[in-house]
Amino acid sequence: MGLPDVVVVGAGVIGAACAEALSAAGLRVTVLDRGPLAAGTSAAGEGNVLVSDKEPGPELDLALASLARWPELLDRVGHDVEWDPKGGLVVATGDPSLLAGFAAHQRAAGVDARLIGPAEAFEREPQLTRRVTTAVHYPQDAQLQPVLATTALLDAVRKRGGVLRPGVTALGFGPDGVRTSDGVVPCGAVVNACGPWSGAVSRALGAPIDIQPRRGMVLVTAPMPHTVRHKVYDADYVGAVASGDADLQTSTVVESTAAGTVLIGSSRERVGFDESIRVRVLRELARKAVALFPGLADVPVMRAYGGFRPYAPDHLPVIGADPRVPGLWHATGHEGAGIGLAPATGALLAELLTGARPHVDPQPFRVDRPGVLA
């Protein structure tokens, strides 16, 4: 086996998607991660593949491209990752006009966004609060199991001759390759795909970018007798996703898993890498979830967990070459949308690195845009 052409640092879903696309293009790839494979942000996510929460613009374009690629990619890697095209349902309990206007803009951008009334919303989700005034059904939304998806992509890399090296920390990058805690790995290029840790890793690699951790927490209930059929969230969720506020924000997100448990989110706050459990956050999530699905009041919570999203100041991923260090590339800053954006991100990174024609416009994601270079 020859030396790698590319070293991908980060074995989450974004790093795995980049490595898979690069290896599919014929490059020799080594994937490094300071911890176990697929054990960081990807392991703490819900596995959402969404277009419903995105305003028209570059991120939505990337999401639509990824949505089209996920089924083909999963077929290529040949793994069961619990793909569930169950659709999404966004509901409002107040003024229905704001939700209707947002959906209209999405439809103009190519999203299947179907405005429905309360009666159809209750037919789709019988346990919903009767305070719902309007809803939008998004048939394109889907869900998968994020750890299974990430390991499937990494397995495809390994089968093509790629090397997976968990427990190896990247310490620097120079003409000789990537310097690591386990020696130097010679290579022509390195990809920083370290999610919320990308800021620190970018500094180690010689070209800092402003990626910060944004904490989120999720409640997991015991199995319910009544399944939540879609990913259901309130209209506030879109605003929370797009907000840059560092203070705590919560909005209701409720969905079932294949095991019958219910995942309840979501929270966002910038508190560095503080992993402490905040009871007030969990109480707020539970209170809002019960307001949307009153029957949840009688369902016990089994556990809670948290994770860190990679936050970029302008809420757009960073994908492309770093102009300051030849051979250094970044694929990060996807915040909570990494699972949904992974296939198109990996493909775009591979296209740019190999000189192929990009399938989406790369300019909005460039590394040297305002606010990204640290």
QUIMO-V439983 format. One record per pair of residues at least 12 apart in sequence whose C-alpha atoms are under 10 Angstrom apart, sorted by the first residue. I is the first residue (numbers start at 1). J is the second residue. Records with the same first field share a line. If there is no record, write none. Layout:
I: J + J
This chain:
1: 28 + 161 + 162 + 163
2: 28 + 161
3: 28 + 29 + 30 + 185 + 186 + 187 + 188
4: 27 + 28 + 29 + 30 + 31 + 161 + 162 + 163 + 177 + 185 + 186 + 187 + 188 + 189
5: 22 + 23 + 26 + 27 + 28 + 29 + 30 + 186 + 187 + 188 + 189 + 190
6: 19 + 22 + 23 + 27 + 28 + 29 + 30 + 31 + 162 + 177 + 178 + 185 + 186 + 187 + 188 + 189 + 190 + 191 + 327 + 328 + 353
7: 19 + 28 + 29 + 30 + 31 + 32 + 162 + 163 + 164 + 170 + 177 + 178 + 185 + 186 + 187 + 188 + 189 + 190 + 191 + 192 + 328
8: 22 + 29 + 30 + 31 + 32 + 33 + 164 + 170 + 189 + 190 + 191 + 192 + 193 + 194 + 329 + 330 + 331
9: 30 + 31 + 32 + 33 + 34 + 165 + 168 + 169 + 170 + 178 + 190 + 191 + 192 + 193 + 194 + 195 + 198 + 201 + 330 + 331
10: 31 + 32 + 33 + 34 + 35 + 36 + 37 + 38 + 40 + 166 + 169 + 170 + 191 + 192 + 193 + 194 + 195 + 197 + 198 + 201 + 331 + 332
11: 31 + 32 + 33 + 34 + 35 + 36 + 37 + 38 + 39 + 40 + 41 + 42 + 150 + 151 + 153 + 154 + 164 + 165 + 166 + 193 + 194 + 195
12: 33 + 36 + 37 + 38 + 39 + 40 + 41 + 42 + 43 + 146 + 147 + 149 + 150 + 151 + 153 + 154 + 193 + 194 + 195 + 338 + 339 + 342
13: 37 + 38 + 39 + 40 + 41 + 42 + 43 + 146 + 147 + 148 + 149 + 150 + 151 + 152 + 153 + 154 + 193 + 194 + 195 + 338 + 339 + 340 + 341 + 342 + 343 + 346
14: 42 + 150 + 153 + 192 + 193 + 194 + 195 + 331 + 332 + 333 + 334 + 338 + 339 + 340 + 341 + 342 + 343 + 344 + 345 + 346
15: 31 + 32 + 33 + 38 + 150 + 153 + 154 + 191 + 192 + 193 + 194 + 195 + 330 + 331 + 332 + 342 + 345 + 346
16: 31 + 37 + 38 + 149 + 150 + 151 + 152 + 153 + 154 + 155 + 156 + 157 + 193 + 342 + 343 + 346
17: 73 + 149 + 150 + 152 + 153 + 154 + 156 + 157 + 193 + 331 + 339 + 341 + 342 + 343 + 344 + 345 + 346 + 347 + 349 + 350
18: 31 + 153 + 154 + 157 + 191 + 193 + 331 + 342 + 343 + 344 + 345 + 346 + 347 + 348 + 349 + 350
19: 31 + 153 + 154 + 156 + 157 + 158 + 162 + 191 + 193 + 346 + 347 + 349 + 350
20: 73 + 77 + 152 + 153 + 154 + 155 + 156 + 157 + 158 + 160 + 162 + 343 + 346 + 347 + 350
21: 73 + 153 + 156 + 157 + 343 + 344 + 345 + 346 + 347 + 348 + 349 + 350 + 351
22: 157 + 346 + 347 + 348 + 349 + 350 + 351 + 353 + 354
23: 156 + 157 + 158 + 159 + 160 + 161 + 162 + 350
24: 156 + 157 + 160 + 347 + 350
25: 347 + 350 + 351 + 354 + 356
26: 160 + 354
27: 160 + 161 + 162 + 350 + 354
28: 157 + 160 + 161 + 162 + 163 + 187
29: 157 + 158 + 160 + 161 + 162 + 163 + 164 + 187 + 189 + 190
30: 157 + 158 + 161 + 162 + 163 + 164 + 165 + 185 + 187 + 190
31: 154 + 157 + 158 + 162 + 163 + 164 + 165 + 166 + 168 + 190 + 191
32: 163 + 164 + 165 + 166 + 167 + 168 + 169 + 170 + 180 + 185 + 193 + 194
33: 164 + 165 + 166 + 167 + 168 + 169 + 170 + 193 + 194
34: 165 + 166 + 167 + 168 + 169 + 170 + 180 + 181 + 194
35: 165 + 166 + 167 + 168 + 169
36: 165 + 166 + 167 + 168
37: 147 + 150 + 151 + 154 + 164 + 165 + 166 + 167
38: 146 + 147 + 148 + 149 + 150 + 151 + 154 + 166
39: 147 + 150
40: 147 + 194 + 195 + 196 + 197 + 307 + 308 + 309
41: 146 + 147 + 194 + 195 + 196 + 197 + 306 + 307 + 308 + 309 + 310 + 335 + 336 + 338 + 339
42: 145 + 146 + 147 + 148 + 149 + 150 + 195 + 307 + 308 + 309 + 336 + 338 + 339
43: 145 + 146 + 147 + 148 + 150 + 306 + 307
44: 146 + 147 + 216 + 217 + 218 + 305 + 306 + 307 + 308 + 309
45: 145 + 146 + 147 + 216 + 217 + 218 + 305 + 306 + 307 + 308 + 309 + 336 + 337 + 338 + 339
46: 143 + 144 + 145 + 146 + 147 + 218 + 255 + 257 + 263 + 264 + 265 + 336 + 339
47: 81 + 82 + 83 + 142 + 143 + 144 + 145 + 146 + 147 + 148 + 149 + 336 + 337 + 338 + 339 + 340
48: 84 + 88 + 141 + 142 + 143 + 144 + 145 + 146 + 231 + 336 + 337 + 338 + 339 + 340 + 341
49: 63 + 64 + 66 + 67 + 70 + 83 + 84 + 85 + 87 + 88 + 140 + 141 + 142 + 143 + 144 + 337 + 338 + 339 + 340 + 341 + 342
50: 63 + 64 + 66 + 67 + 87 + 88 + 138 + 140 + 141 + 142 + 143 + 231 + 337 + 339 + 340 + 341
51: 63 + 64 + 66 + 67 + 87 + 88 + 106 + 110 + 111 + 112 + 113 + 138 + 139 + 140 + 141 + 142 + 337 + 340 + 341
52: 87 + 88 + 89 + 90 + 102 + 103 + 106 + 111 + 112 + 113 + 136 + 137 + 138 + 139 + 140 + 141 + 238
53: 88 + 90 + 102 + 103 + 106 + 138 + 141 + 233 + 235 + 237 + 238 + 239 + 240 + 241 + 242 + 337
54: 102 + 106 + 111 + 238 + 239 + 241 + 242 + 337
55: 102 + 103 + 105 + 106 + 109 + 238 + 242
56: 102 + 105 + 106 + 107 + 108 + 109 + 110 + 111
57: 106 + 109 + 316 + 364
58: 316 + 317 + 360 + 361 + 362 + 363 + 364 + 365
59: 315 + 316 + 317 + 334 + 337 + 341 + 364 + 365
60: 106 + 109 + 110 + 111 + 341
61: 109 + 110 + 111 + 341 + 344 + 360 + 361
62: 317 + 340 + 341 + 342 + 343 + 344 + 345 + 348 + 359 + 360 + 361 + 362
63: 337 + 338 + 339 + 340 + 341 + 342 + 343 + 344 + 345
64: 109 + 110 + 111 + 140 + 340 + 341 + 344
65: 340 + 341 + 342 + 343 + 344 + 345 + 347 + 359 + 360
66: 339 + 340 + 341 + 342 + 343 + 344 + 345 + 346 + 347
67: 140 + 141 + 142 + 340 + 341 + 342 + 343 + 344
68: 140 + 343 + 344
69: 341 + 342 + 343 + 344 + 347
70: 83 + 339 + 340 + 341 + 342 + 343 + 344
71: 83 + 343
72: 343
73: 152 + 153 + 343
74: 149 + 152 + 153 + 343
76: 152 + 153 + 156
77: 149 + 152 + 153 + 154 + 155 + 156 + 157 + 159
78: 152 + 153 + 155 + 156
79: 148 + 149 + 151 + 152 + 153 + 155 + 156
80: 144 + 145 + 148 + 149 + 152
81: 143 + 144 + 145 + 146 + 147 + 148 + 149 + 150 + 151 + 152
82: 143 + 144 + 145 + 146 + 148 + 149 + 257 + 258
83: 142 + 143 + 144 + 145 + 146 + 149
84: 141 + 142 + 143 + 144 + 145 + 230 + 257 + 258
85: 139 + 140 + 141 + 142 + 143 + 144 + 230
86: 138 + 139 + 140 + 141 + 142 + 143 + 229 + 230 + 231
87: 137 + 138 + 139 + 140 + 141 + 142 + 143 + 229 + 230 + 231 + 232
88: 113 + 136 + 137 + 138 + 139 + 140 + 141 + 142 + 143 + 229 + 230 + 231 + 232 + 233 + 255
89: 113 + 114 + 115 + 116 + 121 + 124 + 125 + 135 + 136 + 137 + 138 + 139 + 141 + 229 + 230 + 231 + 232 + 233 + 234 + 235
90: 103 + 113 + 115 + 121 + 134 + 135 + 136 + 137 + 138 + 230 + 231 + 232 + 233 + 234 + 235 + 236 + 237 + 238 + 253
91: 115 + 116 + 117 + 118 + 121 + 128 + 131 + 132 + 133 + 134 + 135 + 136 + 137 + 232 + 233 + 234 + 235 + 236 + 292
92: 118 + 131 + 132 + 133 + 134 + 135 + 136 + 233 + 234 + 235 + 236 + 292
93: 118 + 129 + 130 + 131 + 132 + 133 + 134 + 135 + 234 + 235 + 292
94: 131 + 132 + 133 + 134 + 235
95: 133 + 134
96: 117 + 132 + 133 + 134 + 135 + 235
97: 133 + 134
98: 235
99: 115 + 134 + 135 + 136 + 234 + 235 + 236 + 238
100: 113 + 114 + 115 + 116 + 134 + 135 + 136
101: 115
102: 136 + 235 + 238
103: 115 + 135 + 136 + 137 + 138
111: 138 + 139 + 140
112: 136 + 137 + 138 + 139 + 140 + 141
113: 135 + 136 + 137 + 138 + 139 + 140
114: 135 + 136 + 137 + 138 + 139
115: 134 + 135 + 136 + 137 + 138
116: 133 + 134 + 135 + 136 + 137
117: 132 + 133 + 134 + 135 + 136
118: 130 + 131 + 132 + 133 + 134 + 135
119: 132 + 133 + 134 + 135
120: 134 + 135 + 137
121: 133 + 134 + 135 + 136 + 137
122: 135
124: 137 + 228 + 229 + 230
125: 226 + 227 + 228 + 229 + 230 + 232 + 293
126: 226 + 227 + 228 + 229 + 293
127: 226 + 227 + 228 + 292 + 293 + 294 + 295 + 296
128: 228 + 232 + 290 + 291 + 292 + 293 + 294 + 295
129: 290 + 291 + 292 + 293 + 294 + 295
130: 292 + 293 + 294
131: 291 + 292
132: 234 + 292
135: 232 + 233 + 234 + 235
136: 235
137: 230 + 232
138: 230 + 231
139: 230
141: 230 + 231 + 340
142: 230 + 231 + 340
143: 230 + 231 + 255 + 257 + 339 + 340
144: 257 + 258 + 339 + 340
145: 257 + 258 + 339
146: 338 + 339 + 340
147: 339
149: 339
150: 339 + 342
153: 343
165: 182
167: 181 + 182
168: 180 + 181 + 182 + 183
169: 181 + 182 + 183 + 201
170: 182 + 183 + 184 + 185 + 192 + 201 + 202 + 204 + 205
171: 183 + 184 + 201 + 202 + 203 + 204 + 205 + 206
172: 184 + 201 + 202 + 203 + 204 + 205 + 206
173: 185 + 186 + 187 + 189 + 190 + 202 + 204 + 205 + 206 + 207 + 325 + 326 + 327 + 328
174: 186 + 187 + 188 + 189 + 190 + 205 + 206 + 325 + 326 + 327 + 328
175: 187 + 188 + 189 + 326 + 327
176: 188
177: 189 + 190 + 327
178: 190 + 205
179: 204 + 205
187: 327
188: 326 + 327 + 328
189: 321 + 326 + 327 + 328 + 329 + 353
190: 205 + 321 + 326 + 327 + 328 + 329 + 330
191: 205 + 319 + 320 + 321 + 322 + 327 + 328 + 329 + 330 + 331 + 332 + 349 + 353
192: 205 + 319 + 320 + 328 + 329 + 330 + 331 + 332
193: 318 + 319 + 329 + 330 + 331 + 332 + 333
194: 211 + 310 + 330 + 331 + 332 + 333
195: 211 + 212 + 213 + 308 + 309 + 310 + 311 + 331 + 332 + 333 + 334 + 335 + 338
196: 211 + 212 + 213 + 214 + 215 + 272 + 273 + 307 + 308 + 309 + 310 + 311 + 312 + 332 + 333 + 334 + 335
197: 211 + 212 + 213 + 273 + 308 + 309 + 310 + 332 + 333
198: 210 + 211 + 212 + 213 + 310 + 311 + 330 + 331 + 332 + 333
199: 211 + 212 + 213 + 310 + 311 + 312 + 332 + 333 + 373 + 374
200: 212
202: 322 + 328 + 329 + 330 + 374
203: 374
205: 325 + 328
206: 324 + 325 + 328
207: 322 + 323 + 324 + 325 + 328 + 329 + 373 + 374
208: 322 + 324 + 372 + 373 + 374
209: 312 + 318 + 322 + 330 + 332 + 333 + 367 + 368 + 371 + 372 + 373 + 374
210: 310 + 311 + 312 + 313 + 318 + 333 + 371 + 372 + 373 + 374
211: 309 + 310 + 311 + 312 + 313 + 317 + 318 + 332 + 333 + 334 + 335 + 371 + 372 + 373 + 374
212: 270 + 271 + 272 + 273 + 308 + 309 + 310 + 311 + 312 + 313 + 333 + 335
213: 269 + 270 + 271 + 272 + 273 + 274 + 307 + 308 + 309 + 310 + 311 + 312 + 333 + 335
214: 244 + 246 + 267 + 268 + 269 + 270 + 271 + 272 + 273 + 274 + 307 + 308 + 309 + 310 + 311 + 312 + 335 + 336
215: 246 + 248 + 267 + 268 + 269 + 270 + 271 + 272 + 273 + 274 + 275 + 306 + 307 + 308 + 309 + 310 + 311 + 335 + 336
216: 248 + 249 + 250 + 265 + 266 + 267 + 268 + 269 + 270 + 275 + 281 + 305 + 306 + 307 + 308 + 309 + 336
217: 250 + 264 + 265 + 266 + 267 + 268 + 269 + 275 + 277 + 278 + 281 + 282 + 285 + 304 + 305 + 306 + 307 + 308
218: 253 + 254 + 262 + 263 + 264 + 265 + 266 + 267 + 281 + 282 + 285 + 286 + 303 + 304 + 305 + 306 + 307
219: 254 + 262 + 263 + 264 + 265 + 266 + 282 + 283 + 285 + 286 + 301 + 302 + 303 + 304 + 305 + 306
220: 254 + 255 + 256 + 257 + 261 + 262 + 263 + 264 + 265 + 300 + 301 + 302 + 303 + 304 + 305
221: 256 + 260 + 261 + 262 + 263 + 264 + 296 + 299 + 300 + 301 + 302 + 303 + 304
222: 259 + 260 + 261 + 262 + 263 + 299 + 300 + 301 + 302 + 303
223: 256 + 257 + 258 + 259 + 260 + 261 + 262 + 299 + 300 + 301 + 302
224: 256 + 259 + 260 + 261 + 262 + 295 + 296 + 298 + 299 + 300
225: 260 + 261 + 299
226: 256 + 260 + 261 + 262 + 295 + 296
227: 255 + 256 + 257 + 258 + 260 + 261 + 262
228: 254 + 255 + 256 + 257 + 260 + 261 + 262 + 263 + 293
229: 254 + 255 + 256 + 257
230: 254 + 255 + 256
231: 253 + 254 + 255 + 256 + 257 + 263
232: 252 + 253 + 254 + 255 + 256 + 264 + 292 + 293
233: 251 + 252 + 253 + 254 + 255 + 264 + 265 + 266 + 289 + 292
234: 251 + 252 + 253 + 254 + 288 + 289 + 292
235: 251 + 252 + 253
236: 249 + 250 + 251 + 252 + 253
237: 249 + 250 + 251 + 252 + 253 + 265 + 266 + 267
238: 251
239: 251
240: 266 + 267 + 268
241: 266 + 267 + 268 + 315 + 335 + 336 + 337
242: 314 + 315 + 316
243: 268 + 313 + 314 + 315
244: 268 + 269 + 270 + 311 + 312 + 313 + 314 + 315
245: 268 + 269 + 270
246: 268 + 269 + 270 + 271
247: 268 + 269 + 270 + 271
248: 267 + 268 + 269 + 270 + 271 + 281
249: 266 + 267 + 268 + 269 + 270 + 281 + 284
250: 265 + 266 + 267 + 268 + 269 + 281 + 282 + 284 + 285 + 288
251: 264 + 265 + 266 + 267 + 268 + 284 + 285 + 288 + 289
252: 264 + 265 + 266 + 267 + 284 + 285 + 286 + 287 + 288 + 289 + 290 + 291 + 292 + 293
253: 265 + 266 + 267 + 285 + 288 + 289 + 292
254: 266 + 285 + 288 + 289 + 290 + 292 + 293
261: 299 + 301 + 302
262: 296 + 299 + 301 + 302
263: 289 + 301 + 304
264: 282 + 285 + 286 + 288 + 289 + 290 + 301 + 304
265: 281 + 282 + 284 + 285 + 286 + 288 + 289
266: 281 + 282 + 284 + 285 + 288 + 289
267: 281 + 282 + 284 + 285 + 306
268: 281 + 308 + 309 + 336
269: 308 + 309
270: 308 + 309 + 311
271: 308
272: 308
273: 307 + 308
274: 307 + 308
275: 305 + 306 + 307 + 308
276: 306
277: 304 + 305 + 306
278: 306
282: 304 + 305
286: 301
307: 336
308: 335 + 336
309: 333 + 334 + 335 + 336 + 337 + 338
310: 332 + 333 + 334 + 335 + 336 + 337 + 338
311: 332 + 333 + 334 + 335 + 336
312: 332 + 333 + 334 + 335 + 371 + 372
313: 333 + 370 + 371 + 372
314: 333 + 369 + 370 + 371 + 372
315: 333 + 334 + 335
316: 332 + 333 + 334 + 335 + 364 + 365 + 366 + 372
317: 330 + 331 + 332 + 333 + 334 + 335 + 337 + 338 + 341 + 345 + 364 + 365 + 366 + 367 + 372
318: 330 + 331 + 332 + 333 + 334 + 345 + 362 + 364 + 365 + 366 + 367 + 368 + 369 + 372
319: 331 + 332 + 333 + 334 + 345 + 346 + 348 + 349 + 352 + 362 + 363 + 364 + 365 + 366 + 367
320: 332 + 345 + 348 + 349 + 350 + 351 + 352 + 353 + 362 + 363 + 365 + 366 + 367 + 368
321: 349 + 352 + 353 + 366 + 367 + 368
322: 366 + 367 + 368 + 373
323: 366 + 367 + 368
324: 367 + 368 + 373
327: 353
329: 349 + 352 + 353 + 367
330: 349 + 365 + 366 + 367
331: 345 + 346 + 348 + 349 + 365 + 366 + 367
332: 345 + 365
333: 365 + 372
344: 358 + 359 + 360
345: 360 + 362 + 365
347: 359 + 360
348: 360 + 361 + 362
349: 362
